[in-house]
Every structure is written in C-alpha cells, then in structure tokens.
Amino acid sequence: MYTFQELTGVIEKLRSKEGCPWDREQTYESLKKCLADETQEVFDAVDNHDMDNLCEELGDVLMLIMLNSQIAREEGAFSIEDVIDGVCRKMIRRHPHVFGDVKVNSQEECLDLWNAIKAQEKAERP
C-alpha cells in the first residue's frame, strides 16, 4: 500500500521535467473545472451508495488538492504540509468540545460553537 509521502513524490514527478506534459501545464485556474467535476462525481457516488466509486473519486479530489499544493510549493506560496498544518489547527481550534474544556450537549450546539468560532476568526482577520 502506498503512503502519503509516496503520493507526494508521485505528484512531484508528474510535475517535473521528466513528468507528464499535461500535469506540468496545469494551473490553479485550469484545475478549477477538474475539481468541480470530480467533486460532483463524489456526490454521485454518495447518492448511489457506491463505496468503491466513492473511494476512487475521493482519490481524484485528493490528487487535485495535491496538484494545487505542488503548484503552490513550486511558486513558494505554500506546501501540502502547510495545508495539513492549517486544517489540523483549524479543526482543533473549532472543536474545543473535543480538544478543550468546552461542553456541548447536541449537534446543534456543536454547529453554533463552530459558527461562533468561525465568525470570531473572520473578525480578527486584517
């Protein structure tokens, strides 16, 4: 079974001079339609309760996340590690009822807490 580190290497190779011409030519803009299409295919797999197809389509979405992150790394903007760090920090920050001392009693309270934290984050942005 391949690892996340190996996936990173595959994407780097695809974008390299020795890689795939299609992958090398991609930009954030050119990948937008691909991401929209693959996301719709995830929705379709969920609607059809097709777990094999869902696994495949989630892989396609992940590949597009990896490609976008590789382009950003090449430009010096951010890396996939930055994406992972950011989402981990966000999930921990927005789940104080899991990672902190806050108590919630329902799904609705979880959502209200999430939205309050999100609004506070947006208000603190420059």
Wavefront OBJ file of the C-alpha trace (Angstrom):
o trace
v 0.000 0.000 0.000
v 1.358 3.434 -0.958
v 1.935 6.135 1.658
v 1.163 9.834 1.712
v 4.861 10.550 1.312
v 4.927 8.369 -1.825
v 1.882 10.234 -3.168
v 3.772 13.495 -2.705
v 6.655 12.015 -4.715
v 4.305 10.861 -7.483
v 2.852 14.371 -7.820
v 6.333 15.943 -7.791
v 7.421 13.532 -10.545
v 4.326 14.243 -12.644
v 5.109 17.991 -12.493
v 8.850 17.540 -13.133
v 10.674 17.991 -16.448
v 10.642 14.198 -16.819
v 6.960 14.037 -15.911
v 3.691 14.387 -17.742
v 3.159 17.312 -20.146
v -0.483 17.651 -19.060
v 0.375 17.805 -15.362
v 3.217 20.288 -15.959
v 0.889 22.667 -17.816
v -1.794 22.800 -15.128
v -2.538 25.945 -13.147
v -4.921 26.772 -10.318
v -7.323 28.106 -12.934
v -7.127 25.114 -15.251
v -7.747 22.740 -12.342
v -10.929 24.500 -11.186
v -13.210 22.653 -13.621
v -11.492 19.352 -12.853
v -12.085 19.884 -9.141
v -15.730 20.785 -9.724
v -16.239 17.715 -11.936
v -14.526 15.336 -9.512
v -16.474 16.788 -6.585
v -19.713 16.155 -8.465
v -18.571 12.573 -9.036
v -18.079 12.242 -5.253
v -21.659 13.476 -4.768
v -22.912 10.961 -7.327
v -21.080 8.094 -5.630
v -22.596 9.103 -2.270
v -26.069 9.360 -3.803
v -25.633 5.906 -5.346
v -24.205 4.416 -2.134
v -21.281 3.188 -4.257
v -18.385 2.835 -1.833
v -15.908 1.540 -4.409
v -16.579 4.526 -6.646
v -16.576 6.888 -3.658
v -13.089 5.691 -2.729
v -11.880 6.278 -6.283
v -13.477 9.708 -6.598
v -12.133 10.869 -3.233
v -8.714 9.850 -4.546
v -9.282 12.028 -7.609
v -10.181 15.008 -5.389
v -7.097 14.344 -3.254
v -4.953 14.233 -6.393
v -6.247 17.675 -7.379
v -5.519 19.006 -3.894
v -2.019 17.592 -4.238
v -1.536 19.149 -7.687
v -2.686 22.563 -6.472
v -0.409 22.276 -3.444
v 2.540 21.251 -5.626
v 1.991 24.252 -7.888
v 1.941 26.470 -4.795
v 5.143 24.851 -3.494
v 6.849 25.466 -6.837
v 5.803 29.128 -6.605
v 6.985 29.382 -2.991
v 3.462 30.119 -1.735
v 2.786 27.085 0.495
v 3.178 23.308 0.600
v 0.899 20.343 1.258
v 2.429 20.277 4.743
v 1.150 23.833 5.247
v -2.313 22.730 4.101
v -2.247 19.821 6.567
v -0.958 22.037 9.389
v -3.646 24.615 8.680
v -6.528 22.163 8.631
v -5.308 20.446 11.821
v -5.024 23.790 13.606
v -8.497 24.795 12.372
v -10.121 21.521 13.448
v -8.533 21.696 16.913
v -9.449 25.386 17.325
v -13.043 24.866 16.164
v -13.595 21.779 18.316
v -12.919 22.991 21.855
v -15.566 20.499 22.991
v -13.241 17.714 21.802
v -9.759 19.186 22.317
v -10.537 21.550 25.214
v -12.831 22.016 28.190
v -15.989 23.270 26.465
v -19.096 21.120 26.947
v -21.821 20.682 24.323
v -24.958 18.582 24.519
v -26.165 18.369 20.937
v -25.246 18.578 17.286
v -26.919 21.989 17.178
v -24.679 23.277 19.983
v -21.636 21.959 18.083
v -22.706 23.834 14.961
v -23.438 27.020 16.912
v -19.996 26.806 18.541
v -18.324 26.185 15.163
v -20.086 29.170 13.613
v -19.232 31.439 16.565
v -15.548 30.495 16.383
v -15.543 30.930 12.601
v -17.134 34.385 12.914
v -14.573 35.383 15.551
v -11.729 34.220 13.283
v -13.097 36.265 10.373
v -13.496 39.350 12.601
v -9.857 39.066 13.708
v -8.506 38.936 10.136
v -7.000 42.147 8.796
l 1 2 3 4 5 6 7 8 9 10 11 12 13 14 15 16 17 18 19 20 21 22 23 24 25 26 27 28 29 30 31 32 33 34 35 36 37 38 39 40 41 42 43 44 45 46 47 48 49 50 51 52 53 54 55 56 57 58 59 60 61 62 63 64 65 66 67 68 69 70 71 72 73 74 75 76 77 78 79 80 81 82 83 84 85 86 87 88 89 90 91 92 93 94 95 96 97 98 99 100 101 102 103 104 105 106 107 108 109 110 111 112 113 114 115 116 117 118 119 120 121 122 123 124 125 126
